[in-house]
Amino acid sequence: MSNFFKPLFRFVPVSGLATFVDFGTSYLVLHYLSFSYAWSTIVGNVAGGIIGFVLSRLWVFQDSKTEKSQWQLMKYILVSMGSSVMNTLGVLGLSKIITADYLIIRALVGTFVFVVYSYGLNRLFVFNAKNHEKISI
């Protein structure tokens, strides 16, 4: 198996947990604080992003012993902002096209953004690919 895909087996459950936090927070903010779809999505993305960064650094890419945590955090925030923008615009756009529950729309858009964008950029840009040969599954 290529070194590009080895961390994927750890990234998937971490992303699943981060997504659960993201969606749960979005749902609570939408239904209990009466925020808009857009703001609910943004707040959920931030909550999930915090979980995603910490667990990716500590477990997925096993890169917690380096001195570059601030640089990684800045790059992670850039990638997360792109993801948040894509998720927010995707939710707004898809909700205009189809009539479905908010969480179904979020799941469809979130899955697309994960597959097309998140893993590759986190693997190659945020957490330096040179360090990943040591990862065991």
TIMI-2910 file (N, C-alpha, C, CB; in pm, 1 decimal, decimal comma, always signed):
<rs>
+----------+----------+----------+----------+----------+----------+----------+----------+----------+----------+----------+----------+------+
!      n_x !      n_y !      n_z !     ca_x !     ca_y !     ca_z !      c_x !      c_y !      c_z !     cb_x !     cb_y !     cb_z ! resn !
+----------+----------+----------+----------+----------+----------+----------+----------+----------+----------+----------+----------+------+
!    +84,7 !   -118,0 !     +0,0 !     +0,0 !     +0,0 !     +0,0 !    +89,2 !   +124,2 !     +0,0 !    -96,3 !     -0,1 !   +122,6 !  Met !
!    +54,1 !   +223,0 !    -76,7 !   +139,2 !   +341,6 !    -86,9 !   +137,4 !   +420,5 !    +43,8 !    +93,4 !   +430,9 !   -203,7 !  Ser !
!   +247,5 !   +491,4 !    +69,3 !   +257,6 !   +572,9 !   +189,2 !   +156,0 !   +685,9 !   +191,4 !   +396,1 !   +629,3 !   +201,3 !  Asn !
!   +102,9 !   +720,6 !    +74,3 !     +1,6 !   +825,9 !    +69,2 !   -126,6 !   +781,8 !   +138,8 !    -28,1 !   +864,7 !    -75,9 !  Phe !
!   -160,7 !   +653,4 !   +127,6 !   -288,8 !   +606,5 !   +179,4 !   -282,1 !   +545,7 !   +319,0 !   -345,3 !   +506,6 !    +86,2 !  Phe !
!   -164,7 !   +513,4 !   +371,3 !   -155,4 !   +453,8 !   +504,6 !   -222,4 !   +537,6 !   +613,0 !    -11,3 !   +432,5 !   +540,4 !  Lys !
!   -194,9 !   +668,5 !   +619,8 !   -260,6 !   +748,7 !   +724,1 !   -412,0 !   +761,8 !   +704,2 !   -198,7 !   +886,8 !   +728,4 !  Pro !
!   -459,5 !   +730,6 !   +585,6 !   -603,3 !   +741,0 !   +558,6 !   -684,4 !   +654,7 !   +653,7 !   -633,3 !   +701,3 !   +414,7 !  Leu !
!   -629,5 !   +539,6 !   +692,7 !   -701,2 !   +451,0 !   +783,1 !   -718,7 !   +511,6 !   +922,1 !   -628,7 !   +318,9 !   +793,6 !  Phe !
!   -636,0 !   +605,8 !   +956,7 !   -652,8 !   +679,6 !  +1081,6 !   -730,5 !   +808,9 !  +1059,3 !   -516,7 !   +710,3 !  +1143,9 !  Arg !
!   -713,7 !   +868,0 !   +942,4 !   -779,5 !   +994,9 !   +912,7 !   -931,6 !   +978,6 !   +904,5 !   -725,7 !  +1052,7 !   +781,6 !  Phe !
!   -977,1 !   +866,1 !   +854,1 !  -1121,6 !   +843,8 !   +838,2 !  -1194,0 !   +847,2 !   +973,3 !  -1147,2 !   +709,0 !   +768,4 !  Val !
!  -1152,9 !   +767,2 !  +1076,0 !  -1226,6 !   +775,9 !  +1202,1 !  -1210,5 !   +910,1 !  +1273,5 !  -1182,2 !   +665,8 !  +1293,5 !  Pro !
!  -1093,2 !   +972,6 !  +1260,9 !  -1074,3 !  +1104,1 !  +1321,3 !  -1167,1 !  +1204,7 !  +1254,0 !   -926,4 !  +1149,8 !  +1309,8 !  Val !
!  -1175,0 !  +1198,0 !  +1122,9 !  -1266,0 !  +1286,5 !  +1050,4 !  -1410,8 !  +1256,2 !  +1085,4 !  -1244,7 !  +1273,4 !   +899,5 !  Ser !
!  -1440,0 !  +1127,5 !  +1107,4 !  -1575,2 !  +1090,2 !  +1149,2 !  -1611,8 !  +1153,1 !  +1282,6 !  -1587,8 !   +938,7 !  +1158,3 !  Gly !
!  -1519,1 !  +1148,2 !  +1378,5 !  -1543,6 !  +1209,9 !  +1508,3 !  -1555,7 !  +1361,2 !  +1494,7 !  -1431,5 !  +1174,3 !  +1606,7 !  Leu !
!  -1464,3 !  +1421,0 !  +1418,5 !  -1470,1 !  +1566,1 !  +1397,6 !  -1600,9 !  +1605,1 !  +1328,3 !  -1348,8 !  +1613,8 !  +1314,0 !  Ala !
!  -1645,4 !  +1522,5 !  +1236,1 !  -1771,9 !  +1548,6 !  +1166,8 !  -1890,1 !  +1535,9 !  +1262,2 !  -1789,2 !  +1452,2 !  +1048,6 !  Thr !
!  -1885,9 !  +1436,9 !  +1350,5 !  -1991,8 !  +1421,3 !  +1451,4 !  -1999,7 !  +1546,7 !  +1538,6 !  -1965,9 !  +1295,5 !  +1539,7 !  Phe !
!  -1885,0 !  +1595,9 !  +1582,8 !  -1881,3 !  +1719,1 !  +1662,6 !  -1931,9 !  +1836,3 !  +1578,8 !  -1737,3 !  +1747,3 !  +1714,4 !  Val !
!  -1886,8 !  +1843,3 !  +1454,5 !  -1928,4 !  +1949,2 !  +1361,8 !  -2080,3 !  +1948,2 !  +1344,3 !  -1858,5 !  +1932,0 !  +1224,7 !  Asp !
!  -2134,9 !  +1833,5 !  +1306,0 !  -2278,7 !  +1824,0 !  +1280,2 !  -2359,0 !  +1845,7 !  +1407,5 !  -2313,2 !  +1688,1 !  +1219,4 !  Phe !
!  -2312,5 !  +1786,7 !  +1518,7 !  -2384,2 !  +1802,7 !  +1645,5 !  -2389,8 !  +1947,8 !  +1688,2 !  -2318,7 !  +1719,7 !  +1754,6 !  Gly !
!  -2276,5 !  +2014,5 !  +1677,9 !  -2271,7 !  +2156,3 !  +1712,2 !  -2359,5 !  +2237,4 !  +1617,9 !  -2127,3 !  +2207,9 !  +1707,7 !  Thr !
!  -2351,0 !  +2208,7 !  +1488,3 !  -2434,7 !  +2279,6 !  +1390,0 !  -2582,2 !  +2262,4 !  +1422,2 !  -2406,0 !  +2228,8 !  +1247,5 !  Ser !
!  -2620,8 !  +2140,1 !  +1452,4 !  -2761,5 !  +2110,2 !  +1482,4 !  -2807,6 !  +2185,4 !  +1607,0 !  -2781,6 !  +1958,3 !  +1501,8 !  Tyr !
!  -2726,6 !  +2182,2 !  +1712,1 !  -2763,5 !  +2250,3 !  +1836,3 !  -2772,3 !  +2400,9 !  +1816,2 !  -2662,7 !  +2218,3 !  +1946,6 !  Leu !
!  -2676,0 !  +2457,2 !  +1745,0 !  -2675,3 !  +2601,0 !  +1720,5 !  -2793,7 !  +2641,6 !  +1633,3 !  -2543,7 !  +2643,5 !  +1654,3 !  Val !
!  -2826,2 !  +2559,7 !  +1534,7 !  -2939,0 !  +2588,6 !  +1445,7 !  -3071,5 !  +2581,2 !  +1520,8 !  -2940,3 !  +2490,9 !  +1327,5 !  Leu !
!  -3092,4 !  +2472,6 !  +1594,5 !  -3223,9 !  +2446,7 !  +1653,9 !  -3244,0 !  +2508,0 !  +1792,4 !  -3245,6 !  +2299,8 !  +1662,8 !  His !
!  -3137,6 !  +2526,7 !  +1867,4 !  -3155,0 !  +2578,9 !  +2002,5 !  -3111,8 !  +2724,0 !  +2018,8 !  -3078,9 !  +2494,4 !  +2098,3 !  Tyr !
!  -3025,5 !  +2770,7 !  +1931,2 !  -2985,2 !  +2910,5 !  +1936,1 !  -3040,9 !  +2990,5 !  +1818,8 !  -2834,3 !  +2920,7 !  +1938,0 !  Leu !
!  -3110,4 !  +2920,6 !  +1728,6 !  -3177,8 !  +2982,0 !  +1613,2 !  -3084,1 !  +3059,7 !  +1521,4 !  -3286,1 !  +3073,8 !  +1661,3 !  Ser !
!  -2960,6 !  +3009,4 !  +1504,4 !  -2870,0 !  +3068,5 !  +1407,6 !  -2915,8 !  +3027,7 !  +1267,7 !  -2722,5 !  +3024,5 !  +1434,0 !  Phe !
!  -2867,4 !  +3098,1 !  +1167,3 !  -2898,4 !  +3064,1 !  +1028,1 !  -2822,1 !  +2938,5 !   +987,6 !  -2863,3 !  +3181,9 !   +933,2 !  Ser !
!  -2857,7 !  +2881,8 !   +871,7 !  -2784,4 !  +2767,3 !   +817,6 !  -2636,1 !  +2799,0 !   +803,2 !  -2842,4 !  +2725,9 !   +682,0 !  Tyr !
!  -2607,1 !  +2917,0 !   +750,3 !  -2467,9 !  +2954,0 !   +725,1 !  -2389,6 !  +2962,9 !   +856,4 !  -2460,8 !  +3088,0 !   +649,5 !  Ala !
!  -2440,6 !  +3035,6 !   +955,0 !  -2369,9 !  +3050,0 !  +1082,0 !  -2361,4 !  +2917,2 !  +1156,9 !  -2438,9 !  +3154,7 !  +1169,0 !  Trp !
!  -2464,8 !  +2837,4 !  +1150,0 !  -2461,9 !  +2705,6 !  +1214,5 !  -2352,3 !  +2619,3 !  +1153,5 !  -2598,8 !  +2635,1 !  +1201,3 !  Ser !
!  -2338,9 !  +2625,1 !  +1022,8 !  -2235,1 !  +2548,6 !   +953,8 !  -2096,2 !  +2597,0 !   +994,0 !  -2252,8 !  +2559,1 !   +801,8 !  Thr !
!  -2076,6 !  +2727,0 !  +1000,8 !  -1946,7 !  +2783,6 !  +1037,8 !  -1909,5 !  +2745,6 !  +1181,5 !  -1948,6 !  +2937,0 !  +1022,2 !  Ile !
!  -2001,4 !  +2761,3 !  +1275,1 !  -1972,9 !  +2727,6 !  +1415,2 !  -1941,4 !  +2578,7 !  +1428,8 !  -2092,6 !  +2765,5 !  +1505,8 !  Val !
!  -2016,3 !  +2495,3 !  +1360,1 !  -1989,3 !  +2351,6 !  +1362,4 !  -1853,9 !  +2318,6 !  +1303,9 !  -2096,6 !  +2276,8 !  +1287,2 !  Gly !
!  -1818,7 !  +2384,9 !  +1194,3 !  -1687,0 !  +2362,9 !  +1132,3 !  -1573,2 !  +2397,7 !  +1227,7 !  -1674,0 !  +2446,0 !  +1004,2 !  Asn !
!  -1586,5 !  +2504,3 !  +1301,5 !  -1481,7 !  +2544,3 !  +1395,8 !  -1466,6 !  +2439,0 !  +1506,3 !  -1514,0 !  +2683,0 !  +1457,4 !  Val !
!  -1578,7 !  +2395,1 !  +1562,3 !  -1573,2 !  +2294,0 !  +1669,1 !  -1511,4 !  +2163,2 !  +1618,3 !  -1714,9 !  +2267,2 !  +1725,0 !  Ala !
!  -1555,4 !  +2117,8 !  +1501,9 !  -1499,4 !  +1996,4 !  +1443,5 !  -1353,8 !  +2013,6 !  +1404,5 !  -1579,8 !  +1955,0 !  +1322,8 !  Gly !
!  -1317,8 !  +2132,5 !  +1359,7 !  -1180,0 !  +2160,5 !  +1320,4 !  -1082,0 !  +2150,4 !  +1435,5 !  -1171,1 !  +2296,7 !  +1259,9 !  Gly !
!  -1122,8 !  +2193,7 !  +1551,8 !  -1036,3 !  +2184,0 !  +1669,1 !  -1007,1 !  +2037,4 !  +1700,1 !  -1101,5 !  +2253,5 !  +1791,2 !  Ile !
!  -1110,9 !  +1955,4 !  +1701,1 !  -1094,4 !  +1811,3 !  +1725,4 !  -1005,6 !  +1750,4 !  +1616,4 !  -1233,1 !  +1739,4 !  +1729,4 !  Ile !
!  -1033,2 !  +1785,2 !  +1491,8 !   -958,0 !  +1730,3 !  +1379,1 !   -810,3 !  +1762,6 !  +1384,9 !  -1014,5 !  +1781,2 !  +1250,5 !  Gly !
!   -775,2 !  +1885,8 !  +1418,5 !   -633,8 !  +1924,3 !  +1424,2 !   -559,8 !  +1849,0 !  +1533,9 !   -620,6 !  +2074,9 !  +1446,9 !  Phe !
!   -616,2 !  +1850,0 !  +1651,1 !   -548,0 !  +1786,7 !  +1764,6 !   -526,9 !  +1637,5 !  +1738,9 !   -628,8 !  +1807,3 !  +1894,6 !  Val !
!   -630,6 !  +1568,3 !  +1696,2 !   -617,4 !  +1424,2 !  +1674,2 !   -532,5 !  +1391,3 !  +1551,6 !   -754,7 !  +1361,7 !  +1659,2 !  Leu !
!   -537,3 !  +1474,0 !  +1449,2 !   -452,6 !  +1451,0 !  +1331,9 !   -305,9 !  +1466,7 !  +1368,7 !   -489,7 !  +1547,9 !  +1217,8 !  Ser !
!   -277,4 !  +1566,2 !  +1444,8 !   -138,6 !  +1591,2 !  +1485,9 !    -86,5 !  +1481,2 !  +1578,1 !   -127,8 !  +1727,0 !  +1556,1 !  Arg !
!   -169,2 !  +1440,2 !  +1673,6 !   -124,0 !  +1341,9 !  +1772,5 !   -127,3 !  +1198,2 !  +1722,2 !   -208,1 !  +1352,4 !  +1895,5 !  Leu !
!   -229,7 !  +1163,2 !  +1645,6 !   -250,2 !  +1022,3 !  +1612,9 !   -240,6 !   +989,5 !  +1464,6 !   -382,6 !   +979,6 !  +1662,8 !  Trp !
!   -310,8 !  +1064,2 !  +1380,7 !   -314,6 !  +1030,9 !  +1237,9 !   -176,8 !  +1040,5 !  +1175,5 !   -411,4 !  +1122,8 !  +1163,9 !  Val !
!   -114,8 !  +1155,8 !  +1187,3 !    +13,8 !  +1178,8 !  +1122,7 !   +130,8 !  +1169,6 !  +1219,8 !    +14,1 !  +1313,7 !  +1056,1 !  Phe !
!   +101,6 !  +1144,3 !  +1345,4 !   +202,1 !  +1124,2 !  +1450,5 !   +314,1 !  +1227,0 !  +1439,6 !   +260,3 !   +982,2 !  +1442,7 !  Gln !
!   +275,7 !  +1351,9 !  +1443,4 !   +370,1 !  +1461,3 !  +1422,0 !   +369,6 !  +1557,3 !  +1540,9 !   +336,1 !  +1536,8 !  +1292,4 !  Asp !
!   +348,0 !  +1506,2 !  +1662,2 !   +335,0 !  +1593,0 !  +1778,9 !   +468,1 !  +1630,4 !  +1842,9 !   +248,6 !  +1526,8 !  +1880,8 !  Ser !
!   +575,8 !  +1566,9 !  +1802,9 !   +704,6 !  +1594,7 !  +1866,1 !   +786,9 !  +1698,0 !  +1790,9 !   +783,5 !  +1467,9 !  +1878,5 !  Lys !
!   +732,6 !  +1750,7 !  +1685,6 !   +806,6 !  +1849,9 !  +1608,7 !   +787,7 !  +1988,7 !  +1669,0 !   +761,7 !  +1848,7 !  +1461,5 !  Thr !
!   +872,7 !  +2077,9 !  +1630,7 !   +866,6 !  +2215,5 !  +1679,2 !   +784,9 !  +2306,0 !  +1586,4 !  +1007,3 !  +2271,1 !  +1694,7 !  Glu !
!   +714,3 !  +2246,9 !  +1494,0 !   +644,4 !  +2328,2 !  +1393,8 !   +494,0 !  +2334,7 !  +1415,9 !   +671,8 !  +2274,0 !  +1256,3 !  Lys !
!   +447,7 !  +2320,3 !  +1538,8 !   +304,2 !  +2316,4 !  +1564,8 !   +233,1 !  +2444,7 !  +1524,7 !   +279,7 !  +2289,2 !  +1710,2 !  Ser !
!   +295,3 !  +2560,5 !  +1546,9 !   +230,1 !  +2686,3 !  +1509,3 !   +215,1 !  +2696,9 !  +1357,7 !   +310,1 !  +2806,2 !  +1562,8 !  Gln !
!   +318,3 !  +2655,3 !  +1284,4 !   +312,0 !  +2657,7 !  +1138,8 !   +205,2 !  +2560,6 !  +1089,8 !   +449,3 !  +2622,9 !  +1077,4 !  Trp !
!   +199,8 !  +2442,2 !  +1147,9 !    +97,3 !  +2345,0 !  +1110,2 !    -41,9 !  +2400,3 !  +1140,7 !   +119,4 !  +2211,1 !  +1184,1 !  Gln !
!    -56,9 !  +2463,0 !  +1255,2 !   -187,2 !  +2519,2 !  +1291,5 !   -230,7 !  +2624,9 !  +1190,8 !   -182,4 !  +2579,5 !  +1432,6 !  Leu !
!   -138,5 !  +2710,9 !  +1150,1 !   -173,8 !  +2813,7 !  +1050,9 !   -216,0 !  +2749,6 !   +918,8 !    -54,9 !  +2909,5 !  +1027,6 !  Met !
!   -141,6 !  +2648,3 !   +874,8 !   -177,9 !  +2580,4 !   +750,0 !   -310,7 !  +2505,5 !   +766,6 !    -65,7 !  +2482,3 !   +707,0 !  Lys !
!   -329,8 !  +2443,7 !   +882,2 !   -455,4 !  +2372,1 !   +908,7 !   -573,7 !  +2468,7 !   +904,6 !   -449,5 !  +2300,3 !  +1046,0 !  Tyr !
!   -555,5 !  +2586,9 !   +962,6 !   -662,2 !  +2686,9 !   +961,1 !   -693,9 !  +2727,7 !   +817,1 !   -622,1 !  +2810,9 !  +1045,0 !  Ile !
!   -591,9 !  +2746,6 !   +734,1 !   -616,4 !  +2780,6 !   +593,5 !   -696,5 !  +2671,3 !   +522,2 !   -483,3 !  +2803,6 !   +520,6 !  Leu !
!   -654,9 !  +2546,5 !   +542,1 !   -726,7 !  +2435,3 !   +480,0 !   -869,0 !  +2426,9 !   +535,3 !   -651,7 !  +2302,0 !   +503,4 !  Val !
!   -883,4 !  +2445,2 !   +666,1 !  -1015,6 !  +2439,3 !   +729,0 !  -1105,9 !  +2553,0 !   +682,1 !  -1001,9 !  +2443,7 !   +880,7 !  Ser !
!  -1046,9 !  +2670,3 !   +662,1 !  -1126,5 !  +2781,7 !   +610,5 !  -1177,6 !  +2750,7 !   +470,1 !  -1043,6 !  +2911,4 !   +609,5 !  Met !
!  -1092,0 !  +2692,9 !   +387,8 !  -1135,5 !  +2651,9 !   +254,6 !  -1245,2 !  +2548,1 !   +262,9 !  -1018,4 !  +2597,6 !   +174,3 !  Gly !
!  -1229,3 !  +2453,1 !   +352,4 !  -1330,9 !  +2350,0 !   +372,6 !  -1460,9 !  +2411,0 !   +422,3 !  -1281,2 !  +2244,3 !   +471,5 !  Ser !
!  -1450,0 !  +2502,8 !   +515,7 !  -1568,9 !  +2568,6 !   +569,6 !  -1643,5 !  +2647,1 !   +462,1 !  -1530,3 !  +2661,4 !   +684,0 !  Ser !
!  -1568,0 !  +2719,8 !   +380,5 !  -1630,3 !  +2795,4 !   +271,0 !  -1699,9 !  +2699,6 !   +173,9 !  -1524,2 !  +2880,9 !   +196,0 !  Val !
!  -1630,3 !  +2590,8 !   +137,9 !  -1691,9 !  +2494,3 !    +46,2 !  -1814,9 !  +2428,6 !   +108,0 !  -1590,4 !  +2387,1 !     +6,2 !  Met !
!  -1807,1 !  +2393,4 !   +236,1 !  -1922,3 !  +2334,2 !   +303,5 !  -2038,5 !  +2432,2 !   +312,4 !  -1883,4 !  +2287,3 !   +442,7 !  Asn !
!  -2009,3 !  +2555,0 !   +350,8 !  -2114,7 !  +2655,5 !   +366,5 !  -2182,0 !  +2686,0 !   +233,1 !  -2057,2 !  +2784,2 !   +426,8 !  Thr !
!  -2102,0 !  +2714,4 !   +131,4 !  -2160,0 !  +2743,5 !     -0,4 !  -2230,3 !  +2621,0 !    -58,6 !  -2050,9 !  +2791,9 !    -97,1 !  Leu !
!  -2173,1 !  +2503,9 !    -34,8 !  -2235,8 !  +2380,7 !    -81,7 !  -2370,7 !  +2357,3 !    -17,4 !  -2146,0 !  +2262,9 !    -54,9 !  Gly !
!  -2379,1 !  +2379,0 !   +114,5 !  -2506,3 !  +2362,4 !   +186,0 !  -2608,3 !  +2464,1 !   +136,3 !  -2485,9 !  +2377,4 !   +338,8 !  Val !
!  -2566,4 !  +2588,8 !   +123,9 !  -2658,7 !  +2692,1 !    +75,5 !  -2704,9 !  +2662,3 !    -67,2 !  -2591,7 !  +2830,6 !    +81,3 !  Leu !
!  -2611,6 !  +2624,1 !   -153,2 !  -2646,2 !  +2595,4 !   -292,7 !  -2733,3 !  +2472,0 !   -306,9 !  -2520,8 !  +2577,9 !   -374,8 !  Gly !
!  -2696,4 !  +2364,0 !   -240,4 !  -2772,5 !  +2240,3 !   -252,3 !  -2910,8 !  +2252,9 !   -189,7 !  -2696,7 !  +2125,9 !   -187,7 !  Leu !
!  -2922,6 !  +2333,0 !    -83,7 !  -3054,1 !  +2352,2 !    -21,5 !  -3148,4 !  +2431,4 !   -111,9 !  -3039,0 !  +2423,9 !   +112,9 !  Ser !
!  -3093,5 !  +2504,3 !   -208,8 !  -3176,6 !  +2574,6 !   -307,3 !  -3222,0 !  +2481,0 !   -418,8 !  -3099,9 !  +2693,1 !   -366,9 !  Lys !
!  -3144,9 !  +2372,1 !   -439,4 !  -3172,8 !  +2279,3 !   -549,4 !  -3263,0 !  +2165,2 !   -506,2 !  -3043,3 !  +2223,3 !   -605,1 !  Ile !
!  -3236,8 !  +2109,8 !   -387,9 !  -3317,0 !  +1996,7 !   -340,9 !  -3383,6 !  +2030,4 !   -208,3 !  -3229,9 !  +1870,4 !   -326,1 !  Ile !
!  -3494,6 !  +1967,6 !   -184,6 !  -3563,2 !  +1981,9 !    -57,4 !  -3533,2 !  +1857,6 !    +24,5 !  -3717,4 !  +2002,3 !    -76,6 !  Thr !
!  -3448,9 !  +1876,7 !   +124,2 !  -3411,3 !  +1765,7 !   +211,9 !  -3376,3 !  +1823,9 !   +347,6 !  -3291,3 !  +1683,0 !   +152,9 !  Ala !
!  -3369,5 !  +1738,0 !   +446,7 !  -3332,1 !  +1778,7 !   +581,0 !  -3191,5 !  +1838,4 !   +579,5 !  -3339,8 !  +1659,2 !   +678,5 !  Asp !
!  -3170,8 !  +1935,3 !   +664,8 !  -3042,4 !  +2003,7 !   +674,3 !  -2926,6 !  +1905,5 !   +692,1 !  -3044,6 !  +2102,5 !   +789,6 !  Tyr !
!  -2940,1 !  +1807,9 !   +780,7 !  -2829,3 !  +1715,6 !   +806,8 !  -2798,7 !  +1626,1 !   +687,0 !  -2860,9 !  +1629,5 !   +927,6 !  Leu !
!  -2899,1 !  +1593,5 !   +607,8 !  -2875,2 !  +1515,2 !   +486,3 !  -2793,5 !  +1598,7 !   +386,6 !  -3010,4 !  +1469,5 !   +422,2 !  Ile !
!  -2832,7 !  +1723,3 !   +371,5 !  -2758,9 !  +1812,6 !   +282,4 !  -2616,3 !  +1830,9 !   +333,0 !  -2829,9 !  +1949,2 !   +270,8 !  Ile !
!  -2599,9 !  +1850,7 !   +464,7 !  -2465,1 !  +1864,8 !   +522,5 !  -2381,4 !  +1740,5 !   +498,8 !  -2473,7 !  +1893,2 !   +672,7 !  Arg !
!  -2443,1 !  +1623,1 !   +511,9 !  -2369,2 !  +1497,7 !   +492,5 !  -2323,9 !  +1483,0 !   +347,9 !  -2455,8 !  +1377,3 !   +532,8 !  Ala !
!  -2410,0 !  +1514,0 !   +254,3 !  -2373,7 !  +1504,2 !   +112,9 !  -2258,5 !  +1599,2 !    +78,5 !  -2495,6 !  +1535,0 !    +24,5 !  Leu !
!  -2272,6 !  +1722,3 !   +119,4 !  -2170,3 !  +1822,5 !    +90,2 !  -2040,6 !  +1788,6 !   +164,2 !  -2219,8 !  +1963,9 !   +129,5 !  Val !
!  -2050,9 !  +1752,9 !   +291,4 !  -1933,6 !  +1721,2 !   +371,6 !  -1855,4 !  +1603,3 !   +317,7 !  -1974,3 !  +1693,5 !   +512,4 !  Gly !
!  -1925,7 !  +1501,5 !   +270,7 !  -1858,9 !  +1384,8 !   +213,5 !  -1781,8 !  +1424,0 !    +88,2 !  -1960,8 !  +1274,3 !   +181,0 !  Thr !
!  -1842,0 !  +1504,1 !     +4,3 !  -1775,5 !  +1549,7 !   -116,8 !  -1648,8 !  +1628,6 !    -83,4 !  -1870,7 !  +1635,1 !   -200,6 !  Phe !
!  -1660,1 !  +1722,6 !     +9,8 !  -1544,8 !  +1805,4 !    +46,9 !  -1434,9 !  +1719,3 !   +107,9 !  -1586,7 !  +1916,3 !   +145,9 !  Val !
!  -1471,2 !  +1621,2 !   +189,0 !  -1372,4 !  +1531,2 !   +249,7 !  -1295,1 !  +1454,5 !   +143,7 !  -1440,9 !  +1433,1 !   +345,1 !  Phe !
!  -1367,7 !  +1394,4 !    +50,8 !  -1304,7 !  +1308,8 !    -50,3 !  -1219,4 !  +1390,5 !   -146,6 !  -1411,3 !  +1230,8 !   -128,1 !  Val !
!  -1269,6 !  +1503,9 !   -188,8 !  -1202,0 !  +1581,3 !   -292,6 !  -1091,6 !  +1671,5 !   -236,8 !  -1303,0 !  +1665,3 !   -367,6 !  Val !
!  -1103,0 !  +1716,6 !   -113,9 !  -1019,4 !  +1826,1 !    -66,3 !   -940,2 !  +1795,8 !    +61,8 !  -1105,0 !  +1945,1 !    -43,2 !  Tyr !
!  -1007,8 !  +1754,3 !   +167,3 !   -948,9 !  +1754,0 !   +301,0 !   -830,0 !  +1660,6 !   +320,1 !  -1052,4 !  +1718,3 !   +398,6 !  Ser !
!   -844,9 !  +1534,0 !   +285,5 !   -737,3 !  +1439,5 !   +314,4 !   -608,1 !  +1477,1 !   +241,9 !   -779,7 !  +1298,4 !   +275,2 !  Tyr !
!   -618,0 !  +1502,3 !   +114,8 !   -498,0 !  +1533,0 !    +37,2 !   -423,4 !  +1654,4 !    +88,0 !   -534,1 !  +1554,0 !   -105,9 !  Gly !
!   -495,4 !  +1761,0 !   +118,0 !   -427,7 !  +1881,8 !   +165,4 !   -371,3 !  +1865,0 !   +305,9 !   -523,3 !  +1999,3 !   +162,8 !  Leu !
!   -442,6 !  +1793,7 !   +391,7 !   -387,5 !  +1769,0 !   +524,7 !   -264,0 !  +1681,1 !   +517,0 !   -492,3 !  +1704,3 !   +614,9 !  Asn !
!   -268,0 !  +1582,6 !   +431,5 !   -157,5 !  +1487,0 !   +417,6 !    -33,8 !  +1551,6 !   +356,6 !   -200,9 !  +1368,6 !   +332,2 !  Arg !
!    -52,0 !  +1631,5 !   +253,5 !    +61,3 !  +1683,7 !   +178,6 !   +103,3 !  +1826,2 !   +216,1 !    +29,4 !  +1679,3 !    +34,5 !  Leu !
!    +10,1 !  +1904,2 !   +268,6 !    +38,6 !  +2045,0 !   +295,2 !    +53,1 !  +2073,9 !   +444,7 !    -71,3 !  +2131,9 !   +236,6 !  Phe !
!    -40,5 !  +2029,3 !   +525,0 !    -39,6 !  +2063,3 !   +667,0 !    +63,7 !  +1982,1 !   +743,8 !   -177,4 !  +2041,4 !   +727,0 !  Val !
!    +53,6 !  +1851,7 !   +732,5 !   +143,3 !  +1762,7 !   +806,3 !   +243,5 !  +1708,0 !   +705,1 !    +64,2 !  +1645,7 !   +879,4 !  Phe !
!   +364,9 !  +1755,0 !   +713,8 !   +469,4 !  +1729,5 !   +615,4 !   +478,0 !  +1582,2 !   +577,2 !   +603,0 !  +1776,4 !   +668,5 !  Asn !
!   +463,7 !  +1553,9 !   +450,2 !   +464,0 !  +1417,0 !   +399,2 !   +594,4 !  +1343,4 !   +425,5 !   +436,6 !  +1417,8 !   +252,1 !  Ala !
!   +704,0 !  +1413,1 !   +446,1 !   +833,6 !  +1346,9 !   +469,4 !   +833,4 !  +1265,9 !   +599,1 !   +946,5 !  +1451,1 !   +473,8 !  Lys !
!   +748,0 !  +1301,6 !   +692,0 !   +746,2 !  +1234,7 !   +822,0 !   +657,1 !  +1110,7 !   +824,7 !   +700,5 !  +1331,2 !   +927,8 !  Asn !
!   +585,6 !  +1081,7 !   +718,7 !   +481,5 !   +981,0 !   +727,0 !   +525,7 !   +838,7 !   +698,8 !   +375,0 !  +1015,6 !   +634,9 !  His !
!   +649,4 !   +818,6 !   +658,7 !   +694,7 !   +683,1 !   +632,7 !   +696,9 !   +599,2 !   +759,7 !   +832,3 !   +685,4 !   +569,7 !  Glu !
!   +706,2 !   +663,1 !   +877,6 !   +714,6 !   +592,2 !  +1003,6 !   +579,3 !   +542,4 !  +1054,5 !   +776,9 !   +680,7 !  +1106,0 !  Lys !
!   +470,5 !   +582,7 !   +995,7 !   +337,3 !   +550,2 !  +1045,5 !   +308,2 !   +402,6 !  +1028,2 !   +231,2 !   +633,5 !   +974,1 !  Ile !
!   +263,3 !   +341,7 !  +1137,1 !   +219,0 !   +202,7 !  +1129,6 !    +69,7 !   +198,7 !  +1153,1 !   +293,8 !   +113,3 !  +1232,5 !  Ser !
!     +5,3 !    +99,7 !  +1096,0 !   -140,7 !    +92,4 !  +1108,5 !   -181,5 !     -7,1 !  +1212,5 !   -204,4 !    +56,6 !   +976,3 !  Ile !
+----------+----------+----------+----------+----------+----------+----------+----------+----------+----------+----------+----------+------+
</rs>
